[in-house]
Amino acid sequence: MAYTYEYYKKSADHLLERFGGAPEIGLVLGSGLGHFAGHIEDPITVPYAEIPNFLRSTAIGHAGQMIFGTVSGKRVVCMSGRFHYYEGYDFEQLSIPVRVLKLLGIRALILTNAAGAVNKSYKPGDIMVISDHIKLMGASPMRGPNIDEFGPRFFDMGSTYTPKLRKLALELAEKSPLTVHEGVYWFTPGPQYETPAEIRAIRALGGDAVGMSTVTETLTASHCKLPLLALSVMTNMAAGVLPQPLTAEEVIETANSIEAPFTDYVKDIIAHI
Ligand code: HPA
């Protein structure tokens, strides 16, 4: 499938018509913000299945809808349910959500996710503002013919996680009961969790947290120069740190346990963007 500018525009035009206006800020809600949608004032909800040329959610716990409304006085659009490589999508397909958000006219994007803590000074329930990422897997959502309307063929990744937004998030963390770090996110394709040896290698190579999402969205945002903030919820200590096996239940339980303060924190960030 060769994607064109018009391909993405068809999805965006449909959404703009349904929303009746353009959002300022986009959010991709990962684990820990499942109920964030309940905090959106005057919501207009569009299931992914009704958006032309869009993807379908298959992941457990991901609702699969786009919600437009107001949070902290700003017009936001939230993706409740994201798309992952492990679901069977290829990297090129995973460019779709962020390109559509870009065409809606947002001026900043906030990504949230669940991640395993590789850095042993982190604890489950802590938050990490992503400063940078490492993806050694040889794939990119920008592979294939370049779409010049979005950005250049070759693009810089030096300040992809926008320094100004990271600074804002760290400043606002001081008012929050959450413990907020800044660190490097290591992408793994999943769906298996990592082996203890992989986690030791990731730690040695500079990863602070590990997860199966976000980087395709990050790369797509970077290509089209969308200011970006990405926040990881440490839902568990990564493989081999503790004696017990990792489970999806533990990930969901920890994410749910910080839902209220994390929602307040993200609302405060939106108020200040
Ligand atoms: N590894 C990868 N992805 C994750 C983890 C993990 O430990 N926890 C939550 N998402």
Boltz pocket constraint, residues with backbone or C-beta under 6 A from the ligand:
constraints:
  - pocket:
      binder: B
      contacts: [[A, 114], [A, 115], [A, 116], [A, 117], [A, 188], [A, 192], [A, 193], [A, 194], [A, 210], [A, 211], [A, 212], [A, 233], [A, 235], [A, 236], [A, 237], [A, 238], [A, 239], [A, 246], [A, 251]]
      max_distance: 6.0
